[in-house]
Amino acid sequence: MPRFAGGWTPAQVAERARLVLPLPGHGMAFERQLDHLCAAWNAQPFRTAYLDASAPFLENVSILENIWVPLAWRRSIGWAEVVRRAGRYRDLFGWSERDLRHLLASRPGDLPPAVLACAVLLRAVLMEPEWLLIEPGWFARPLLGPEHIVALLERALGCSRWLLLWPQGQEPLPPEVGWHTIQLEADA
């Protein structure tokens, strides 16, 4: 597990709901640090979900199957339960029953970017994470509008902790979130 600098302990970090972790610049150094951190986080016993603008989905299966696979693997949740839980969040997204059925039945390549972003967000919400790792492209691109995403995350996930992975030297987005900045130890 990466160690936090400045005397922060994991318990203190856990008390802060909205954290930003500056990572080195852009390019390969940023990507390596991001990969290392995500791998370390994934190995922890707590539930983690990821918001990534590149939407890593399997292209040859439906959105429902893409959502079901990690839930079945991590939480032993069945297919019908995924559909039922997705229905609970329909109103948060402003979808009709038909909209939700269409989304779940579609393949990722058949969806426009904003709808695919909704599928990424739905997958993260359905993980019911204790930690939500947010990659920089998520708020940097206008997918649904940052204020809508923040409101939806707060309503859907309540007290889960957010960790925004952000390039050093830039102000984290969206600025209306009360981000607490933490650092990793130099050798992490």
FENMOZI-V284467 format. One record per pair of residues at least 12 apart in sequence whose C-alpha atoms are under 8 Angstrom apart, sorted by the first residue. I is the first residue (numbers start at 1). J is the second residue. Records with the same first field share a line. If there is no record, write none. Layout:
I: J + J
This chain:
1: 37 + 40 + 41 + 44
2: 37 + 40 + 184 + 185 + 188
3: 184 + 185 + 188
4: 182 + 183 + 184 + 185
5: 182 + 183 + 184 + 185 + 186
6: 183
8: 182
14: 161
16: 161 + 180
17: 159 + 160 + 161 + 162
18: 161 + 162 + 163 + 164 + 177 + 178 + 179 + 180
19: 161 + 162 + 163 + 164 + 179 + 180 + 181 + 182
20: 163 + 164 + 165 + 166 + 172 + 179 + 180 + 181 + 182
21: 163 + 164 + 165 + 166 + 181 + 182 + 183 + 184
22: 165 + 166 + 167 + 168 + 169 + 181 + 182 + 183
23: 165 + 166 + 167 + 168
24: 167 + 168
25: 167 + 168 + 169
26: 167
30: 167
34: 165
46: 129 + 130 + 131
47: 127 + 128 + 129 + 130 + 131
48: 127 + 129 + 130 + 131 + 132 + 133
49: 124 + 125 + 127 + 128 + 129 + 131 + 132 + 133
50: 124 + 132 + 133 + 134 + 135
51: 120 + 121 + 124 + 132 + 133 + 134 + 135 + 138
52: 120 + 134 + 135 + 136 + 137 + 138
53: 117 + 135 + 137 + 138 + 141
54: 137
55: 116 + 117 + 120
57: 108
58: 108
59: 107 + 108 + 109
60: 107
61: 107 + 108
62: 104 + 105 + 106 + 107 + 108
63: 103 + 104 + 105 + 106 + 107 + 108 + 119
64: 82 + 83 + 104 + 105
67: 82 + 123
68: 82
71: 126 + 127
82: 126
85: 126
86: 100 + 122 + 126
87: 100
89: 122 + 156
92: 152 + 156
93: 118 + 152
103: 115 + 119
113: 143
114: 143 + 144
117: 143 + 144
118: 144
125: 153 + 156 + 157
128: 157
129: 157 + 160
130: 159 + 160 + 161
131: 160 + 161 + 162 + 163
132: 160 + 161 + 162 + 163
133: 162 + 163 + 164 + 165
134: 162 + 163 + 164 + 165
135: 164 + 165 + 166
136: 164 + 165 + 166 + 167
139: 173 + 174
140: 173
146: 174
147: 174
150: 177
